[in-house]
């Protein structure tokens, strides 16, 4: 499968005619790459589940977010989708999680204790 971006189609008329012809003949083989976007979130006592615009559902263990692990169920349900669906913010516990972080397995780190 070949991948292309919307930028390709915007400038395709400037490409040599043989490339335009090949692209047009194989249009169904070209898949536009889109960044995963969030449309919903659900947090329970075990996991954080994200619903994406492309139909996928992904989840990570709740333990990946120490702030949400320690939050009340009410605080976990108070969230805002941010960055046009790139992530989610929980204002009551000041937690942000990105879709990219969930997809690539990046748990939140608890800050180290600072000795004075």
PyMOL commands that set and color helices and strands:
alter all, ss='L'
color gray80, all
select helices_A, chain A and resi 6-14+17-25+27-29+62-64+66-70+73-77+83-85+99-104
alter helices_A, ss='H'
color red, helices_A
select strands_A, chain A and resi 2-4+30-32+38-43+47-52+57-61+80-82+87-90+95-98
alter strands_A, ss='S'
color yellow, strands_A
deselect
rebuild
show_as cartoon
